Amino acid sequence: MARVTARLDDRGQLLLVGAIGIAVLLVVLAVVLNTAIYTEAIATDSATANEERSVVAYEDGAERAIAGIILSTNRGSDGTVTEDELETNLREDVEQWSDLSDRHRATDGASGTLSVDEVTYGTRILQDETQREFTDGDGTADWTVAENVSRVTEFRMTITAERLQDLGNESFSVRVEDGDGSVRELDVYANEDDEVTVDTGTDTCSSPGETVTIDLVSGTVDGTPCAGLSVTDDLEPSSDIDYRNADTVEGEYALTVDGGAETTVDAGGTESPRAVPAIDGAKATLTYHSSTLSYESELRIRPGETDG
């Protein structure tokens, strides 16, 4: 009987060891499976996050592209093209950008489209005679260039230094009266070194060139930032833009305002200054598709509101 008992004890121990081994194996398998599932989830989340970042970058690039194309299209508006022709040019250039962008995206297995749905128009007030004073069509030196303005998408002046140098301390002023009655003003004159100088009230910026370009939207003098120069930022509705002492300065300028603004400048023709058609903004549809993500967005773009 003693021998039988020993054999039963041995079998029991073997069963116990086997059960423990199976339990350990199951635990190891569970750990391996959980690790694999976690790794796959992390990889999936990472891929999704990367694709979402790609969509954000695509949308941002599209907004900048349309804003830039609008500005470029308007700069070609000199009175010889109609609103319909401007819109056609915009649509064609946006379509070309969309096609080029889509070819680049195809390498990642994705596709996208960008198309213009609607265009709104404004007015571009233009002077393109380099030796003409900034007076109105009748030669008046103090005058309102545009009134009831809500938005300015372009305001560039290229000034001839020689005219300012001959006049000494006399200065030309751009005056913006907001719809709430507040006034922003900047002065342009030649300093003691005969450099074209802009006094914004916040900063004084000079450039030694024979001609100097002042951009009141980007806030630069010959490409260099100048604090306080963007006097048309965040306009209140029904703002007015005036020139003062406009007979003290010569050169070219272009001012693009929204469609609700008014001007006394004659439309069309070739004489300066003149009012010509311009695009104020556009509405567009953007799509993005891949094996894991589909996205569609409606964009509303106006230059100056988008860093283009």
C-alpha positions in Angstrom: 0.0 0.0 0.0 2.9 2.4 0.7 4.1 2.2 -2.9 0.6 3.0 -4.3 0.4 6.1 -2.1 3.8 7.4 -3.4 2.7 7.0 -7.0 -0.5 8.9 -6.3 1.5 11.7 -4.6 3.9 11.9 -7.6 1.0 12.2 -10.0 -0.6 14.9 -8.0 2.6 16.9 -7.9 2.9 16.5 -11.7 -0.6 17.7 -12.2 0.0 20.7 -10.0 3.2 21.6 -11.8 1.5 21.3 -15.1 -1.4 23.5 -14.0 1.1 26.1 -12.8 2.9 25.9 -16.1 -0.3 26.4 -18.1 -1.3 29.3 -15.9 2.1 31.0 -16.4 1.8 30.4 -20.2 -1.6 31.9 -20.3 -0.4 35.0 -18.4 2.6 35.3 -20.8 0.2 35.0 -23.8 -2.1 37.6 -22.4 0.8 40.0 -21.9 2.0 39.4 -25.4 -1.4 40.0 -26.9 -2.1 43.1 -24.8 1.3 44.5 -25.9 0.5 43.8 -29.5 -2.9 45.4 -29.3 -1.4 48.5 -27.5 1.3 48.8 -30.0 -1.1 48.6 -32.9 -3.4 51.2 -31.2 -0.5 53.6 -30.7 0.6 53.2 -34.3 -3.0 53.8 -35.5 -3.4 56.9 -33.3 0.0 58.2 -34.5 -0.9 57.7 -38.2 -4.3 59.4 -37.6 -2.7 62.3 -35.9 -0.1 62.7 -38.7 -2.9 62.7 -41.3 -4.9 65.2 -39.3 -1.9 67.5 -39.2 -1.5 67.1 -43.0 -5.1 68.2 -43.4 -4.6 71.3 -41.2 -1.4 72.2 -43.2 -3.3 71.7 -46.5 -6.1 73.9 -45.4 -3.8 76.6 -44.1 -1.8 76.5 -47.4 -5.0 76.7 -49.4 -6.1 79.8 -47.5 -2.8 81.5 -48.0 -2.7 80.5 -51.7 -6.1 82.0 -52.5 -5.3 85.2 -50.5 -2.1 85.5 -52.5 -3.8 84.8 -55.8 -6.4 87.5 -55.1 -3.7 90.1 -54.4 -1.8 89.1 -57.6 -5.0 89.2 -59.6 -5.9 92.7 -58.3 -2.4 94.0 -59.0 -3.1 93.2 -62.7 -6.3 95.3 -62.6 -5.5 98.6 -64.3 -8.9 99.3 -65.8 -8.4 97.2 -68.9 -10.1 94.1 -67.4 -13.6 93.5 -66.2 -14.9 91.8 -63.0 -15.8 88.7 -65.0 -12.2 88.5 -66.4 -10.8 89.0 -62.9 -12.9 86.1 -61.6 -11.9 83.9 -64.5 -8.3 84.5 -63.8 -8.8 83.8 -60.1 -10.6 80.5 -60.7 -8.0 79.3 -63.2 -5.1 80.1 -60.9 -6.7 78.4 -57.9 -7.5 75.3 -60.1 -3.8 75.2 -61.2 -2.6 75.4 -57.6 -5.1 72.7 -56.6 -3.8 70.4 -59.4 -0.1 70.9 -58.4 -0.9 70.4 -54.8 -2.8 67.2 -55.5 0.1 65.7 -57.5 2.3 66.2 -54.4 -0.3 64.6 -52.1 -0.7 61.6 -54.4 2.7 60.3 -53.3 1.2 59.8 -49.9 -1.8 58.0 -51.2 -4.2 60.9 -50.6 -6.1 63.3 -52.9 -7.7 66.7 -52.5 -9.4 69.5 -54.4 -9.8 73.2 -54.0 -12.4 75.2 -56.0 -13.8 78.7 -55.9 -17.5 78.8 -55.3 -18.2 82.6 -55.0 -16.4 85.9 -55.5 -17.1 89.2 -53.9 -15.9 92.5 -55.5 -14.4 95.7 -54.3 -12.8 98.8 -55.8 -9.1 99.5 -56.5 -8.2 103.2 -56.5 -5.1 103.5 -58.7 -2.5 106.0 -59.6 0.2 104.6 -61.9 1.9 107.8 -63.1 5.3 108.2 -61.3 5.5 112.0 -61.6 2.0 112.9 -60.6 1.1 114.4 -57.3 -1.3 112.5 -55.0 -4.0 115.2 -55.5 -7.5 114.2 -56.7 -8.6 114.5 -60.4 -9.2 118.3 -60.0 -5.8 118.9 -58.3 -7.2 119.3 -54.8 -4.5 118.5 -52.2 -6.8 117.7 -49.2 -9.3 115.2 -50.2 -11.1 112.0 -49.2 -9.8 109.0 -51.3 -12.5 106.6 -50.0 -15.3 106.7 -47.5 -17.6 104.3 -45.8 -14.7 101.8 -45.8 -15.0 98.6 -43.8 -12.0 96.7 -45.1 -8.7 97.5 -46.9 -6.9 94.6 -48.6 -4.2 96.6 -50.4 -2.6 100.0 -49.7 0.8 100.5 -51.3 2.5 103.8 -52.2 5.7 104.2 -54.1 7.0 107.7 -53.5 9.6 109.6 -55.4 12.2 111.0 -52.9 13.2 114.0 -55.0 9.9 115.7 -54.6 9.9 115.5 -50.8 13.6 116.7 -50.7 12.7 119.8 -52.6 10.0 120.8 -50.2 12.0 120.5 -47.0 9.8 120.2 -43.9 6.5 120.0 -45.5 4.8 116.6 -45.1 2.2 114.5 -46.8 -0.3 112.8 -44.5 -2.6 109.8 -44.7 -5.5 110.2 -42.3 -7.9 107.4 -41.4 -11.0 108.3 -39.4 -12.7 105.2 -38.0 -16.5 104.9 -37.9 -16.3 105.4 -34.2 -14.7 108.8 -34.6 -11.1 107.9 -33.7 -8.3 109.1 -36.0 -5.1 107.4 -37.1 -2.6 109.4 -39.0 0.9 109.1 -40.4 3.2 111.7 -42.0 5.7 111.3 -44.9 8.5 113.7 -45.4 12.3 114.0 -46.1 14.5 114.0 -43.1 17.8 115.9 -42.7 19.6 113.2 -44.7 17.1 113.6 -47.5 15.7 110.1 -46.8 12.0 109.4 -47.2 10.7 109.2 -43.6 7.4 107.8 -42.3 6.3 109.0 -38.8 3.5 106.8 -37.5 3.3 108.3 -34.1 4.7 105.0 -32.7 7.9 104.8 -34.8 9.9 106.8 -37.3 11.1 104.8 -40.3 13.4 106.0 -43.1 14.8 104.6 -46.4 17.5 106.2 -48.6 16.2 105.0 -52.0 15.3 107.3 -54.9 11.9 105.7 -54.7 10.5 104.2 -51.5 7.6 101.7 -51.2 5.3 102.1 -48.2 2.9 99.2 -47.6 0.2 100.2 -45.1 -1.3 96.7 -45.0 1.9 94.7 -44.3 3.3 97.6 -42.3 6.6 97.9 -44.1 8.9 100.6 -45.6 10.9 99.1 -48.5 10.2 95.7 -47.0 11.3 96.6 -43.4 8.7 96.4 -40.7 7.7 99.8 -39.2 5.6 99.9 -36.0 2.2 101.6 -36.2 2.2 101.8 -40.0 -0.8 99.5 -40.5 -3.3 102.3 -40.0 -6.0 100.4 -41.8 -6.0 97.3 -39.5 -9.3 96.4 -37.8 -11.3 99.3 -39.3 -14.7 100.2 -37.9 -17.5 100.2 -40.5 -18.0 103.5 -42.3 -14.3 104.7 -42.0 -12.9 107.4 -44.2 -9.4 107.5 -45.8 -8.1 111.0 -46.5 -4.9 112.6 -48.0 -3.6 115.8 -46.6 -1.0 118.0 -48.4 -1.1 115.6 -51.4 0.6 118.2 -53.6 3.9 117.7 -51.6 4.4 114.1 -52.8 4.7 112.4 -56.2 4.5 108.7 -57.2 2.2 105.8 -57.5 -0.3 104.2 -55.2 -3.0 101.5 -55.1 -5.7 101.2 -52.5 -8.2 98.3 -52.6 -11.4 98.6 -50.5 -14.5 96.5 -49.9 -17.5 96.7 -52.2 -19.5 98.9 -49.8 -17.0 101.7 -49.9 -17.4 104.8 -52.0 -15.0 107.1 -53.8 -15.2 110.3 -55.8 -12.5 109.0 -58.1 -13.7 108.5 -61.7 -14.1 104.9 -62.8 -12.3 103.4 -65.8 -10.2 105.3 -68.3 -6.5 105.7 -68.2 -6.1 108.9 -66.2 -4.8 108.9 -62.7 -6.3 108.5 -60.2 -9.0 106.1 -61.3 -11.2 103.5 -59.8 -11.0 100.0 -61.3 -12.6 96.6 -60.5 -11.0 94.4 -57.8 -11.7 91.2 -56.0 -12.5 91.7 -52.3 -12.7 88.0 -51.3 -13.8 84.5 -52.2 -15.6 81.5 -50.9 -14.1 78.1 -51.7 -14.6 74.4 -51.0 -11.7 72.2 -50.0 -11.8 68.4 -49.9 -9.3 65.8 -48.7 -9.6 62.0 -49.1 -7.4 59.1 -48.0 -7.9 55.4 -47.1 -8.6 56.4 -43.5 -9.9 60.0 -43.6 -12.3 62.1 -45.6 -12.7 65.8 -44.9 -14.5 68.8 -46.5 -14.4 72.4 -45.5 -15.8 75.7 -46.7 -13.3 78.5 -46.7 -13.9 82.3 -46.7 -10.8 84.2 -47.7 -10.0 87.9 -47.8 -6.4 89.2 -48.2 -5.3 90.9 -45.0 -7.4 88.6 -42.9 -5.3 85.7 -44.0 -1.5 85.9 -43.9 -0.9 85.4 -47.6 
